Amino acid sequence: MKAILYFEDGTYLMGESFGAEGEIIGEVVFNTSMTGYQEILTDPSYRGQLVTMTCPEIGNYGVNSEDVESEKVQAAGFIVKNYNEEYSNFRGEKSLAEYLKENGVIGIQRVDTRAITKKIREKGAMNGIISTVEFEVEKLAQKLKEAPSMEGLDLVKEVTTDKIYKWNKLNNEKKYNVVVYDFGVKQNILRILENLGCDLTVVPATTSAKEILELNPDGIFLSNGPGDPAAVDYAIKNIEQIISKVPVFGICLGHQLASLALGGETYKMKFGHRGGNQPVKDVNSGKIEITAQNHGFAVDADSLKDKGGEIKYINLNDNTVEGLTYKEKELLTVQHHPEASPGPHDSYHIFEEFIKMMEMRQNDKTQNTNSR
Ligand SMILES: NC(=O)CC[C@H](N)C(=O)O
């Protein structure tokens, strides 16, 4: 079936639809990962976005019930060069088109994804509309005009859990009681933390600092999530009150919210970083890691200078901040994704650093009790 992808700048591309039929507006972004389309589609941080894959062949290994980062497809729409209905993989359970249909998500294929990527790189991320039902460009332009921009949007409230739950999938020894602030958490983060011995309690984004501290956590995790961090003011206020009380670890949106809570600032990047090939340098050791990333906002390095924030990681493509440590605070935050999924595992050690922070705190406590 025919489909159109119309951009805010007045240009459009004709293609073919796969997946659901209908019409959807979102911010058009591009992802440079070669594999992992199912993890990308189910990552809650892609909420409200039309994701373009730069890899030209998509769908060839199907989808399965395991490679998910949340319960459903979260991206608003999917844009690819060449969709393969015939998939081949021993883990494949159904085709990507079937999966998108079940989730009510529109896919468009046979559009020039290289041209889309070049446009976004030159002009910046912009809103677009995919339609299989309306082809009059004036009408599509009008609809786009009325759509909000990503800046200022709180999308966390659309993806956070509505009640507290325990993530308990493994029968392993649990040494650390960790509370997870769910701003749109990716499940691979929960899998890794549990595997490292964390007893995980996942709480809604609006949970107060007081309620969290009453759970007596050994550590608090601030998750990734969609939208503009500056718009999630309730979370920023709560984070302000938990920092310094227990070890805190934040990834992506969690990193941005922690920086805002410390009085820093975030800004919208021109087109962001999304993919599995982003080089990040540890400024202290000089070591470089290839990382998975998915962010459209970033922390302004200068804004944290007099607030105790120290840059730990930078992106080597554009020198933007990718991670911070904070003087005299048990706080570690990274903009990139050490949980990968999809992507390289070079940064996995950052999870172990969080565990170490909690371990040291526990050791201190025992020593204090023994010396009394
Ligand atoms: N993956 C994330 O947590 C993304 C954070 C934020 N929504 C951004 O685009 O920068």
The ligand as a MOL file (V3000), in Angstrom:
LIG
                    3D

  0  0  0     0  0            999 V3000
M  V30 BEGIN CTAB
M  V30 COUNTS 10 9 0 0 0
M  V30 BEGIN ATOM
M  V30 1 N 17.5040 7.3020 26.0750 0
M  V30 2 C 17.1490 8.3260 26.8370 0
M  V30 3 O 16.9740 8.2210 28.0600 0
M  V30 4 C 16.8700 9.6430 26.1160 0
M  V30 5 C 16.8110 10.8500 27.0150 0
M  V30 6 C 16.1120 12.0440 26.3810 0
M  V30 7 N 14.7660 11.7450 26.0850 0
M  V30 8 C 16.8650 12.5040 25.1420 0
M  V30 9 O 16.3890 12.3690 24.0500 0
M  V30 10 O 17.9540 13.0110 25.2470 0
M  V30 END ATOM
M  V30 BEGIN BOND
M  V30 1 1 1 2
M  V30 2 2 2 3
M  V30 3 1 2 4
M  V30 4 1 4 5
M  V30 5 1 5 6
M  V30 6 1 6 7
M  V30 7 1 6 8
M  V30 8 2 8 9
M  V30 9 1 8 10
M  V30 END BOND
M  V30 END CTAB
M  END
